[in-house]
C-alpha cells in the first residue's frame, strides 16, 4: 500500500502550471473575477468567504477542501467528486448531501458532527469515507450496506463499525472490527479485498478454531494485524484454538497480540510461514509460560514483549527450534522486554551459533523485577541500551567489548546492581546515565578512552566514592550531574573539562570539599548547581566562582549546618556574575536572611528561594528585592517563618514580574490569600499566582 510519494521539483512546478487555470486557493477578503472555470477549490480561511465564493460556478466544481460549512450556502454541487471538510466547524450534514450523486470522497474528520444522515447511504459511487477524531459521533446510518462502491472506511472509534459490514464486499480499508452480538468474526470472511491495517477486538467472543478460520485471514494480504482480547467475556473459551485459527497471510508485516489468555502461542508463529514479518508485539499475555521461537524469522526488525508475568526463562526455545541456525534474529533492530515480573533467567544460545542479534540497535529492559543478570555479549551494533526498574539485577553478564556503535547507555532503579562492566571500549558513547542504583560502588575501566565522544554523564543515588577514573580527560564532556553520592567526600580534577557547559552537584551528604581552583577554570559553564551537600564546609575566603563569565543559571546553598552565614567566597564571587537566567538559593537553619549580594543581579529573570526555615529567619523579604528589575518569576518554598513580602512600593518596582509561586510557607501563604490576606493587595496585579500548589490567579 502506497502511503506517500515524492515528486521532483520540476514535475511539481509543471503540475502547478498545468492545473493553474482550474485550481483556486480562496481566502477571506480576496476579490475573485472570472472564476467560473474553476474545478478545484481550496478554501484556506475560516473567515467570511461566502460572498467571494459566489464568483465560482459550484455546478462545475469537482473538488472542494474547506474548513467552513459550504453545504449551507444553497449551492448546487452537481459534479463534485471530492469533499473534504476536515476540521470544519460543523455539527451535522444536511440530508441534501445525497444529491451529490457523483461524490467519490468525503472527509468529515476532526469535526463536532453528531450523526451522519441516513441520506448519505444513497451516495452509491462513494469510495472513501473518513470520520476520524469525531468525538461527538456515536452511531452510523443503519443502511450503510447500500454504499456498494465503498472501498476505504477510516475511523478511530471501535464502536463505529458499520452494521452488516459483511455486505460492503469491495471494502479494502477497515481499521477496526469488534466481535460481539452485532458482528460475528466470520463476517470478515466476506471481505475478500481487505488489505492494509486491521484491529480485531473482543476475540474472547470467538468460540473456537473453526469459527476463527471463517475470518479467512490467511487469504487476506494484510500489512498489519492487531489481535485483541478483553479482560471481560467468556474466560472458558479456548484461546489457543482461536489464535491458531487466526493465522494470517504469509505477507503480514506487523502483528500485535494483546490480552491473549492462552498458555502457549500458536505453532504458526514459530515457523517460516511468517518470513516477511518485520514487527511483532506481544502485550499482556498474562498466562503464557513460554516465548515463541522467533530467532529464525529473517526479516523481523522490531520485537516488543510486555506484561507476561508467567514467563520465567528466556532459553534456547526462544532462539531456535532446530539448533541448526548459525545466525539468530538476523535482522532485528529493536528489542523491548517490559513488565516481565516473573522472568528470572535470560540465557544465551549454545551450539554452533555464530551471531545473535547482529543488527540490534535498541535494547530496552524494563520492570523485570526478578531478573538477576542480563547477557550483553556480542551486541556490536547496539546504539541505545536502557535498563529500568529491575530491582533484583545484580550484574551484566559479559563485557562491553566491541560495542563501538553504542551512543546511549542508561540504567535506572536497579537497587541491587553493585557494578557495571568497563565502558572504556565504547568509543562512540555520547551519553551515560546511572540513576537510583543504591548499591553501585564501582564503574570499572578508564574513561580516558571516551575523551572524544562522551558529552553527557549523569550518576545519582549510589555509593560511589570518587569520580570515574580518567574522567578528567574527557574534554568533549558538556554536561555532568553528580547527585546523591552517599560516599563521595572530595571532588577534584575538574579543570581539564574544557567543554563543560552544565555541572550539577546535589545531595552528596558526605561531600566535604570541592576543588574550587579547578572549578574556576571551567570557562564554558553556563549552568552551575551546588546544593544540598550538608557536610560541605570548605570554601575559599576570596573567590569560588571567579572567571565563570558565561554563567547564566546558578544554584547554591544547603551547606553544612555548622556555617553561621553564607560562605563569603560564594557571595564575593556571585555579585560579580552577570546572571541573566535563573538563580536557586537554598538556606539552612542558622541563616537569618537572604544574602543581600543577590541584589546585584539586575538581569536575573527567575529567582527561587528554598528552605530558609530557621527560627531566626526574618519575617519579611528585604526591600532590595526591588533592584532585580528584570525579574519575571519569583518562587518561595519551605520558609516556614516567613510572613511578609517586601512593601507594595518594592513589588511595584518589579514591573516585569509575571509569575509568583509560594509553597511550604504557612504564614506567608495565609497572608497571600485572595479572599482576606494582608499581602494580597501587593500581588493582585501579578498575572499568574500559585499558592501551595493551587493556581489562584491566571
C-alpha distance (Angstrom), angle and dihedral (degrees) to the residues before:
residue distance angle dihedral
X1 . . .
X2 3.81 . .
X3 3.82 110.5 .
X4 3.82 99.4 169.5
X5 3.77 141.4 0.5
X6 3.78 138.5 -165.9
X7 3.77 126.7 -126.7
X8 3.79 125.7 -159.5
X9 3.81 114.0 -115.2
X10 3.80 91.7 -117.3
X11 3.80 92.5 51.1
X12 3.81 89.2 47.4
X13 3.81 91.5 52.3
X14 3.80 90.9 47.4
X15 3.81 91.7 50.9
X16 3.79 90.5 51.0
X17 3.78 91.7 49.8
X18 3.81 93.8 48.6
X19 3.82 93.7 47.0
X20 3.80 94.9 40.8
X21 3.77 94.6 96.7
X22 3.82 93.4 52.4
X23 3.82 102.1 36.8
X24 3.81 129.7 76.9
X25 3.81 132.2 -178.0
X26 3.79 105.1 -157.3
X27 3.83 126.7 -158.1
X28 3.80 131.5 178.2
X29 3.78 114.2 -85.4
X30 3.78 95.4 20.9
X31 3.77 117.8 136.2
X32 3.80 111.3 -135.6
X33 3.78 122.8 -170.7
X34 3.75 128.2 -176.4
X35 3.78 96.8 4.6
X36 3.79 97.7 145.5
X37 3.82 90.1 109.7
X38 3.84 93.1 61.0
X39 3.82 114.6 120.5
X40 3.83 101.7 170.0
X41 3.80 120.1 46.4
X42 3.81 128.5 -173.8
X43 3.82 113.9 -172.8
X44 3.81 103.0 -159.7
X45 3.79 98.7 176.2
X46 3.80 132.8 75.7
X47 3.80 91.3 -155.1
X48 3.80 130.4 91.7
X49 3.79 105.8 -52.0
X50 3.81 99.3 143.5
X51 3.79 94.4 97.7
X52 3.80 91.6 49.6
X53 3.79 90.4 45.6
X54 3.81 89.4 63.6
X55 3.81 88.9 75.1
X56 3.80 89.1 66.8
X57 3.80 121.0 80.6
X58 3.83 100.8 -126.9
X59 3.79 91.6 -166.4
X60 3.81 90.8 66.9
X61 3.79 97.7 45.2
X62 3.80 116.5 116.6
X63 3.85 98.3 175.8
X64 3.81 132.4 32.6
X65 3.82 124.7 179.4
X66 3.79 110.5 -178.1
X67 3.81 143.0 158.4
X68 3.80 90.9 -164.7
X69 3.79 126.8 72.0
X70 3.79 103.3 -96.9
X71 3.81 92.3 167.0
X72 3.81 92.1 75.8
X73 3.80 94.2 58.1
X74 3.82 95.8 86.5
X75 3.78 91.0 -117.5
X76 3.78 123.2 153.7
X77 3.81 107.4 -131.7
X78 3.77 94.4 -173.6
X79 3.82 97.6 156.4
X80 3.80 100.7 34.3
X81 3.80 115.1 139.6
X82 3.84 100.9 167.4
X83 3.81 127.6 37.3
X84 3.80 117.9 176.4
X85 3.82 115.2 -178.1
X86 3.80 95.6 162.8
X87 3.82 109.9 159.0
X88 3.80 93.4 4.1
X89 3.79 119.8 149.4
X90 3.81 96.4 -112.2
X91 3.80 134.4 128.6
X92 3.80 99.3 -173.7
X93 3.76 145.0 12.7
X94 3.81 119.2 -124.7
X95 3.80 120.0 -112.2
X96 3.80 86.7 -121.9
X97 3.80 90.3 74.6
X98 3.79 86.4 91.9
X99 3.82 87.5 73.3
X100 3.81 89.9 70.9
X101 3.77 87.8 83.8
X102 3.83 94.1 164.6
X103 3.81 94.2 54.8
X104 3.81 112.6 132.6
X105 3.81 102.2 167.7
X106 3.84 129.6 37.5
X107 3.81 125.2 174.9
X108 3.83 121.7 -178.7
X109 3.82 96.4 158.9
X110 3.81 121.1 147.8
X111 3.80 93.1 20.9
X112 3.81 132.2 122.4
X113 3.77 92.2 -119.2
X114 3.82 112.1 150.9
X115 3.79 100.8 -166.1
X116 3.77 141.2 -0.3
X117 3.82 111.2 -121.5
X118 3.79 118.2 -111.3
X119 3.79 88.1 -123.4
X120 3.79 90.2 70.1
X121 3.81 87.4 77.0
X122 3.81 88.3 71.3
X123 3.81 91.0 68.9
X124 3.78 91.4 101.8
X125 3.82 94.0 173.0
X126 3.81 95.5 50.8
X127 3.80 109.5 126.5
X128 3.83 103.5 169.2
X129 3.81 127.9 38.4
X130 3.81 121.6 177.8
X131 3.82 126.8 -173.4
X132 3.82 106.5 153.1
X133 3.81 121.9 153.0
X134 3.81 92.7 18.1
X135 3.81 98.5 144.7
X136 3.81 94.9 -179.5
X137 3.79 97.3 48.3
X138 3.81 109.4 105.2
X139 3.78 106.9 165.3
X140 3.78 144.4 11.6
X141 3.80 129.8 -129.6
X142 3.81 114.6 -77.8
X143 3.79 95.5 -125.3
X144 3.80 99.5 54.3
X145 3.82 85.6 132.8
X146 3.81 87.4 77.3
X147 3.81 90.8 70.3
X148 3.78 89.0 91.4
X149 3.82 94.9 167.7
X150 3.79 96.1 49.8
X151 3.80 111.5 131.3
X152 3.80 106.0 158.5
X153 3.80 125.2 41.7
X154 3.81 115.5 179.0
X155 3.83 121.5 -171.6
X156 3.81 137.4 132.9
X157 3.82 103.1 -150.7
X158 3.83 113.8 86.8
X159 3.81 89.7 -153.3
X160 3.81 90.1 68.3
X161 3.79 99.1 69.2
X162 3.83 104.8 135.5
X163 3.78 119.7 -109.3
X164 3.81 111.7 -108.4
X165 3.78 90.7 14.2
X166 3.82 87.6 162.8
X167 3.81 88.3 75.2
X168 3.81 92.5 61.3
X169 3.77 88.4 84.7
X170 3.83 96.4 167.5
X171 3.79 92.3 56.6
X172 3.81 112.9 132.4
X173 3.82 100.2 165.7
X174 3.82 121.9 50.3
X175 3.83 115.1 150.6
X176 3.85 97.9 -169.9
X177 3.77 140.3 27.1
X178 3.82 119.7 -178.8
X179 3.80 117.6 -161.2
X180 3.81 114.0 -141.2
X181 3.78 144.9 96.9
X182 3.79 92.6 -40.3
X183 3.79 97.2 42.1
X184 3.79 129.8 40.4
X185 3.80 115.3 -162.2
X186 3.82 89.3 -122.4
X187 3.84 88.1 71.8
X188 3.80 87.1 77.4
X189 3.79 87.9 62.7
X190 3.82 89.1 68.7
X191 3.80 92.6 57.0
X192 3.79 98.0 81.0
X193 3.81 95.6 164.0
X194 3.81 96.0 52.8
X195 3.81 115.0 132.2
X196 3.81 141.1 146.3
X197 3.82 116.1 49.1
X198 3.82 130.2 -10.5
X199 3.81 133.5 174.5
X200 3.81 115.2 -160.8
X201 3.82 111.3 -160.3
X202 3.81 134.1 -165.5
X203 3.78 95.0 24.0
X204 3.80 88.5 166.3
X205 3.81 84.0 82.1
X206 3.81 91.0 66.9
X207 3.81 110.3 95.6
X208 3.79 105.5 -154.9
X209 3.77 149.1 -25.0
X210 3.79 93.8 -77.6
X211 3.80 91.6 57.3
X212 3.81 92.1 45.1
X213 3.81 92.0 52.1
X214 3.80 90.0 58.1
X215 3.83 88.0 72.9
X216 3.83 85.3 70.9
X217 3.80 92.6 -147.8
X218 3.79 89.6 156.6
X219 3.81 88.2 67.1
X220 3.82 96.9 47.3
X221 3.79 119.0 88.8
X222 3.80 95.8 -139.7
X223 3.81 120.6 168.8
X224 3.80 95.7 -157.8
X225 3.80 133.1 19.6
X226 3.81 130.7 -176.8
X227 3.82 117.5 -165.4
X228 3.79 109.7 -164.3
X229 3.79 130.0 -175.4
X230 3.82 120.0 -170.1
X231 3.79 124.9 -139.7
X232 3.78 92.1 -121.2
X233 3.78 122.9 64.5
X234 3.79 137.3 61.5
X235 3.80 106.7 -15.4
X236 3.81 91.8 -174.9
X237 3.79 92.9 67.9
X238 3.80 114.0 116.2
X239 3.81 98.6 -112.9
X240 3.80 93.5 -176.3
X241 3.81 92.9 55.7
X242 3.79 91.5 47.8
X243 3.81 93.2 50.9
X244 3.80 89.6 48.1
X245 3.80 89.2 56.0
X246 3.81 92.5 50.1
X247 3.79 93.7 65.9
X248 3.82 107.0 152.6
X249 3.78 131.1 -139.0
X250 3.84 114.2 -77.5
X251 3.82 89.6 -114.8
X252 3.82 93.2 65.3
X253 3.83 110.6 134.6
X254 3.81 102.5 -174.9
X255 3.81 130.3 27.4
X256 3.80 130.1 179.7
X257 3.81 123.0 -174.7
X258 3.81 112.8 -170.0
X259 3.80 130.8 177.9
X260 3.82 93.3 2.5
X261 3.81 110.7 168.4
X262 3.80 101.3 -161.7
X263 3.79 124.9 112.1
X264 3.81 94.0 -135.2
X265 3.78 134.1 29.1
X266 3.79 123.6 -118.3
X267 3.77 122.7 -82.7
X268 3.80 92.2 -122.4
X269 3.83 90.0 67.0
X270 3.80 91.8 64.2
X271 3.79 99.5 45.9
X272 3.76 136.0 80.3
X273 3.80 89.2 -98.1
X274 3.82 88.0 96.4
X275 3.79 98.3 48.8
X276 3.81 92.3 134.0
X277 3.81 96.8 50.3
X278 3.81 112.9 121.0
X279 3.82 102.8 172.7
X280 3.81 130.1 39.5
X281 3.79 126.4 176.1
X282 3.81 123.9 -177.9
X283 3.82 111.4 -171.9
X284 3.81 132.8 179.2
X285 3.79 95.0 -13.3
X286 3.77 88.0 157.4
X287 3.82 100.1 176.9
X288 3.78 99.3 43.3
X289 3.81 112.6 117.0
X290 3.79 102.8 -176.4
X291 3.78 133.2 37.8
X292 3.80 117.8 -122.4
X293 3.80 119.4 -106.5
X294 3.77 104.5 -97.8
X295 3.80 107.1 150.2
X296 3.80 94.9 99.7
X297 3.81 97.8 53.4
X298 3.81 99.1 117.9
X299 3.81 100.2 -155.5
X300 3.81 102.7 33.3
X301 3.83 107.4 131.3
X302 3.82 105.5 162.6
X303 3.81 124.9 40.3
X304 3.81 122.8 175.6
X305 3.81 123.3 177.0
X306 3.81 120.6 178.4
X307 3.79 141.9 154.7
X308 3.82 97.1 26.8
X309 3.83 104.5 132.1
X310 3.83 96.8 167.9
X311 3.79 95.8 61.3
X312 3.81 104.9 100.9
X313 3.78 102.5 171.4
X314 3.80 140.4 30.1
X315 3.80 99.3 -149.8
X316 3.79 142.2 156.1
X317 3.80 92.0 -65.1
X318 3.84 88.8 67.3
X319 3.79 91.9 57.7
X320 3.81 106.3 39.1
X321 3.78 140.3 -14.3
X322 3.80 97.4 -154.4
X323 3.81 101.3 39.3
X324 3.81 90.0 -138.7
X325 3.80 98.6 103.3
X326 3.81 115.0 103.7
X327 3.82 96.8 -169.4
X328 3.80 118.1 46.1
X329 3.79 125.6 -164.0
X330 3.82 87.6 3.5
X331 3.84 96.4 -179.3
X332 3.83 103.1 28.0
X333 3.81 113.1 132.3
X334 3.83 103.4 166.1
X335 3.82 128.5 37.1
X336 3.81 124.1 178.5
X337 3.81 127.5 -177.9
X338 3.80 112.3 -176.5
X339 3.81 135.4 169.0
X340 3.80 93.7 -1.1
X341 3.80 91.2 150.3
X342 3.81 95.5 170.7
X343 3.81 97.3 47.9
X344 3.82 108.4 120.1
X345 3.80 104.6 159.8
X346 3.77 137.4 34.6
X347 3.79 113.0 -169.8
X348 3.79 130.1 -166.6
X349 3.82 116.3 -131.3
X350 3.74 119.7 -99.9
X351 3.80 132.8 -156.3
X352 3.80 124.4 57.3
X353 3.79 95.7 -21.0
X354 3.80 112.0 145.6
X355 3.81 99.8 -177.6
X356 3.80 138.8 9.7
X357 3.80 121.1 -165.5
X358 3.85 92.5 -5.9
X359 3.84 91.8 170.6
X360 3.82 99.7 36.6
X361 3.82 111.1 138.5
X362 3.82 104.5 164.2
X363 3.82 126.5 39.6
X364 3.81 121.8 175.9
X365 3.80 122.3 177.3
X366 3.80 113.9 -177.3
X367 3.81 136.6 171.4
X368 3.79 97.0 -4.0
X369 3.79 91.9 146.6
X370 3.83 99.3 -178.8
X371 3.80 99.5 40.6
X372 3.82 109.2 117.6
X373 3.81 101.2 -177.2
X374 3.78 139.2 17.8
X375 3.82 121.8 -152.7
X376 3.79 111.4 -130.9
X377 3.79 103.6 170.4
X378 3.80 123.7 126.4
X379 3.81 97.4 11.3
X380 3.78 93.3 133.6
X381 3.83 95.8 153.7
X382 3.81 96.4 50.1
X383 3.81 113.3 130.7
X384 3.80 103.3 166.8
X385 3.83 125.5 30.2
X386 3.82 124.4 179.1
X387 3.80 130.7 176.3
X388 3.82 116.9 -177.7
X389 3.81 134.1 176.5
X390 3.81 100.2 -9.0
X391 3.80 97.3 148.1
X392 3.84 97.5 -176.8
X393 3.79 96.7 44.5
X394 3.82 108.1 128.4
X395 3.79 103.8 170.0
X396 3.78 147.3 -9.1
X397 3.78 108.5 -111.8
X398 3.78 110.4 -131.1
X399 3.78 135.1 8.0
X400 3.78 136.1 -73.2
X401 3.81 90.2 -118.4
X402 3.78 112.8 143.2
X403 3.81 94.3 14.8
X404 3.78 90.1 132.2
X405 3.83 93.7 145.5
X406 3.82 97.8 50.9
X407 3.83 110.3 122.6
X408 3.80 102.8 161.1
X409 3.82 130.8 37.0
X410 3.81 122.1 172.4
X411 3.80 128.6 170.6
X412 3.82 116.7 -177.6
X413 3.82 134.0 177.7
X414 3.80 99.2 -4.0
X415 3.78 95.8 142.2
X416 3.83 98.1 -175.9
X417 3.79 99.1 44.6
X418 3.82 106.0 117.4
X419 3.80 101.5 179.1
X420 3.78 142.9 -1.3
X421 3.80 126.9 -141.4
X422 3.76 119.8 -98.6
X423 3.79 114.7 -75.9
X424 3.79 94.1 -168.4
X425 3.81 92.3 110.4
X426 3.82 92.3 53.0
X427 3.78 89.7 94.5
X428 3.82 94.1 169.8
X429 3.83 94.5 52.8
X430 3.81 110.0 134.1
X431 3.81 102.9 167.5
X432 3.82 131.0 28.7
X433 3.80 122.0 179.2
X434 3.80 127.0 175.7
X435 3.80 114.5 175.4
X436 3.81 136.2 172.8
X437 3.80 95.6 -1.2
X438 3.80 93.7 140.6
X439 3.83 97.1 -174.3
X440 3.80 96.4 47.0
X441 3.81 107.8 127.6
X442 3.80 102.9 159.5
X443 3.77 145.5 28.8
X444 3.77 105.8 -162.2
X445 3.77 126.7 -140.2
X446 3.78 136.8 32.8
X447 3.79 120.1 -66.8
X448 3.80 93.4 -156.0
X449 3.83 87.4 91.2
X450 3.82 87.3 64.8
X451 3.77 95.5 54.2
X452 3.80 94.9 115.3
X453 3.81 99.7 39.3
X454 3.83 112.5 34.3
X455 3.80 111.7 95.2
X456 3.80 104.6 156.5
X457 3.82 129.2 36.0
X458 3.79 123.3 174.0
X459 3.80 124.8 172.0
X460 3.79 123.8 169.7
X461 3.79 140.7 160.7
X462 3.81 100.4 26.3
X463 3.82 145.4 113.7
X464 3.79 97.1 -112.6
X465 3.78 112.1 142.5
X466 3.80 99.0 -167.0
X467 3.77 142.4 20.3
X468 3.82 114.4 -87.6
X469 3.78 114.0 -81.5
X470 3.79 113.7 -92.3
X471 3.79 94.9 13.1
X472 3.80 90.0 126.7
X473 3.82 87.9 68.0
X474 3.81 93.8 59.6
X475 3.78 96.7 103.8
X476 3.81 91.1 168.1
X477 3.84 93.1 60.4
X478 3.81 110.6 121.1
X479 3.81 103.0 169.1
X480 3.84 129.7 36.2
X481 3.80 126.0 176.9
X482 3.81 122.4 -175.0
X483 3.81 110.5 -179.9
X484 3.80 132.5 167.7
X485 3.81 98.2 -11.1
X486 3.78 98.6 168.9
X487 3.83 96.5 -163.8
X488 3.80 100.6 38.1
X489 3.81 112.4 120.9
X490 3.80 105.7 162.6
X491 3.81 136.9 22.0
X492 3.79 117.0 -156.6
X493 3.81 144.2 151.4
X494 3.78 97.1 50.6
X495 3.78 97.3 132.0
X496 3.83 96.2 88.9
X497 3.82 94.1 57.4
X498 3.78 90.1 97.6
X499 3.84 96.3 164.1
X500 3.81 95.8 50.0
X501 3.81 111.0 130.4
X502 3.81 101.4 164.2
X503 3.81 126.2 38.2
X504 3.79 122.2 175.6
X505 3.81 125.1 -178.6
X506 3.81 113.4 176.4
X507 3.78 139.7 164.6
X508 3.83 98.5 -5.9
X509 3.80 96.4 151.2
X510 3.83 97.5 -172.2
X511 3.80 96.3 44.6
X512 3.80 107.9 123.8
X513 3.78 104.2 169.5
X514 3.79 144.9 12.8
X515 3.79 128.0 -156.4
X516 3.79 93.6 -109.5
X517 3.81 92.3 177.5
X518 3.80 90.2 57.7
X519 3.79 90.9 44.6
X520 3.81 91.2 56.3
X521 3.82 89.4 58.5
X522 3.80 92.8 64.1
X523 3.81 94.6 99.2
X524 3.82 94.1 167.3
X525 3.82 95.4 61.0
X526 3.80 114.2 125.6
X527 3.82 96.7 163.8
X528 3.82 126.6 37.3
X529 3.80 127.9 174.6
X530 3.81 124.8 179.5
X531 3.80 107.5 162.4
X532 3.80 142.7 138.2
X533 3.82 96.7 23.5
X534 3.79 97.6 139.3
X535 3.83 97.0 -171.0
X536 3.79 96.8 46.7
X537 3.78 106.1 117.7
X538 3.82 107.8 141.9
X539 3.79 115.1 94.5
X540 3.82 128.7 153.0
X541 3.79 111.4 -107.6
X542 3.76 96.2 -133.8
X543 3.80 111.7 36.6
X544 3.82 135.5 -8.1
X545 3.78 102.9 169.4
X546 3.78 105.3 26.0
X547 3.77 115.3 144.3
X548 3.82 96.3 30.2
X549 3.78 90.8 119.8
X550 3.83 95.1 154.9
X551 3.81 93.9 57.4
X552 3.80 113.4 128.8
X553 3.82 102.8 161.9
X554 3.80 127.5 38.2
X555 3.80 136.7 179.6
X556 3.82 120.0 -173.3
X557 3.82 139.5 159.4
X558 3.77 141.4 50.3
X559 3.81 92.5 111.3
X560 3.81 135.3 149.8
X561 3.80 116.0 -31.7
X562 3.80 87.3 -136.2
X563 3.80 90.7 72.3
X564 3.79 111.9 97.6
X565 3.79 93.8 -163.2
X566 3.76 140.8 14.7
X567 3.86 107.8 -74.3
X568 3.78 110.4 -88.5
X569 3.80 91.5 -142.4
X570 3.79 90.4 60.3
X571 3.80 94.5 44.6
X572 3.82 94.0 45.2
X573 3.78 90.9 54.6
X574 3.79 102.4 39.8
X575 3.79 94.1 54.9
X576 3.80 87.5 64.6
X577 3.79 93.9 50.7
X578 3.78 120.7 98.7
X579 3.79 99.3 -140.0
X580 3.79 111.3 -176.4
X581 3.80 99.6 167.7
X582 3.80 124.2 47.9
X583 3.79 138.9 -35.5
X584 3.81 124.7 -155.9
X585 3.78 114.2 -168.8
X586 3.80 122.8 -175.0
X587 3.78 123.8 -163.8
X588 3.79 135.6 -163.4
X589 3.80 135.6 -147.3
X590 3.83 99.5 -82.7
X591 3.80 96.7 53.1
X592 3.78 115.1 101.9
X593 3.81 101.0 -171.6
X594 3.77 145.5 10.7
X595 3.85 107.3 -90.3
X596 3.79 110.4 -94.5
X597 3.82 91.2 -142.2
X598 3.79 88.0 80.3
X599 3.79 90.3 75.9
X600 3.80 90.1 78.6
X601 3.81 91.8 70.2
X602 3.79 94.9 93.7
X603 3.84 91.9 156.1
X604 3.83 94.3 51.4
X605 3.82 114.7 124.9
X606 3.83 101.5 -175.0
X607 3.81 131.2 33.2
X608 3.82 122.4 -174.5
X609 3.81 118.1 -173.5
X610 3.83 115.9 -165.5
X611 3.80 138.2 -175.2
X612 3.79 104.8 -12.4
X613 3.78 87.3 152.2
X614 3.80 105.7 142.9
X615 3.80 119.7 127.6
X616 3.79 91.4 -116.3
X617 3.79 96.9 53.0
X618 3.79 114.5 124.5
X619 3.79 118.6 -95.3
X620 3.81 95.1 -134.6
X621 3.77 133.8 43.3
X622 3.83 111.7 -113.1
X623 3.79 125.0 -93.3
X624 3.81 92.1 -126.0
X625 3.84 87.3 74.7
X626 3.81 84.3 87.5
X627 3.83 88.8 70.8
X628 3.82 89.7 72.4
X629 3.78 89.5 89.6
X630 3.84 96.1 169.6
X631 3.81 95.6 49.9
X632 3.81 113.2 133.7
X633 3.82 101.7 165.2
X634 3.82 130.8 35.1
X635 3.83 123.4 -175.3
X636 3.81 126.3 -177.5
X637 3.82 118.7 -172.2
X638 3.81 134.1 179.6
X639 3.80 99.3 -10.1
X640 3.78 94.6 141.5
X641 3.83 98.5 -177.1
X642 3.79 96.8 44.0
X643 3.79 111.0 113.0
X644 3.79 109.1 163.0
X645 3.77 142.7 40.6
X646 3.81 121.4 -139.2
X647 3.80 116.8 -75.8
X648 3.79 122.7 -69.0
X649 3.79 89.1 -105.7
X650 3.80 91.6 55.7
X651 3.80 93.0 47.0
X652 3.80 91.3 48.9
X653 3.80 89.6 55.0
X654 3.81 88.1 61.6
X655 3.78 88.2 79.8
X656 3.82 95.2 165.0
X657 3.81 96.4 50.8
X658 3.82 107.6 126.2
X659 3.79 103.6 160.5
X660 3.81 136.0 40.8
X661 3.82 125.8 -178.4
X662 3.82 126.3 -176.7
X663 3.81 124.3 179.0
X664 3.79 136.2 157.0
X665 3.81 90.7 18.6
X666 3.84 103.6 111.0
X667 3.82 97.6 -177.7
X668 3.79 97.0 42.6
X669 3.81 93.0 43.0
X670 3.80 90.0 53.1
X671 3.79 92.0 49.2
X672 3.81 91.0 50.4
X673 3.80 95.2 56.0
X674 3.76 112.6 135.3
X675 3.78 92.7 -135.5
X676 3.82 104.2 54.8
X677 3.81 108.8 -20.1
X678 3.80 115.4 143.0
X679 3.83 91.2 -137.2
X680 3.80 96.5 47.7
X681 3.84 95.7 91.3
X682 3.81 88.6 58.1
X683 3.80 94.1 56.5
X684 3.81 105.5 27.1
X685 3.82 91.0 103.8
X686 3.83 93.7 59.1
X687 3.83 108.7 105.7
X688 3.82 99.2 -140.8
X689 3.80 123.8 33.1
X690 3.82 129.0 172.3
X691 3.81 119.6 -171.0
X692 3.81 117.6 -173.7
X693 3.80 90.5 -19.7
X694 3.81 95.2 -51.5
X695 3.78 120.3 113.5
X696 3.79 104.9 -128.5
X697 3.77 98.6 170.6
X698 3.77 133.6 28.1
